[in-house]
Amino acid sequence: GGHRDLHSFPTRRSSDLQVFAERRTYFSGAYIQRDLEYLFPLLIKQGDQYLDIGANIGMTAMMASVLIGRRGKGLAFEPNPEVFARLKRHFELNHISNIEPVPVALSNQEAEMNLFVPNRFSGYGSLSAAPGVSGRSFTIRTVRGGSYINSLDPAKATIIKIDVEGFEVKALSGIEDFLGQPEVAIVSE
């Protein structure tokens, strides 16, 4: 029914072939999350709104961009500055203008926090360091999402994909009022 051929989704990207997920994407031309490849075309329609909370390098946001089309609108939040640079570059390479990349973390408060990133994979950044795991940390800004969400139309269908390594409750509580709208669906890791 609604499943779209993967070749119709944006494919220009810079890949880190040290990382399995990106290596698989690079060589297969498929996204790493097959469940989202199936679900998104069934759930997201032209003109919908899309929020990506924890957008990483933008693979799912790029897929959603095609599905919401020119009449759609979205936001992609990614606080890791190294990963955000790649997200922004992927949007530029694929001429994505209907989803805005935003370099902050959503939370229930405005603050500066440490984002811990394990050496093995930048996509596993977390706002709580794992004991005994080597990595590095970045000081990042957290914001309540209300000021960003106010740019969206509460009457339109909005799909929220969230993958923030255990910080989901705090991120969603910062947009709590918006979640009460009748046309909001959440896809969570």
Disulfide bonds with the S-S distance in Angstrom:
none
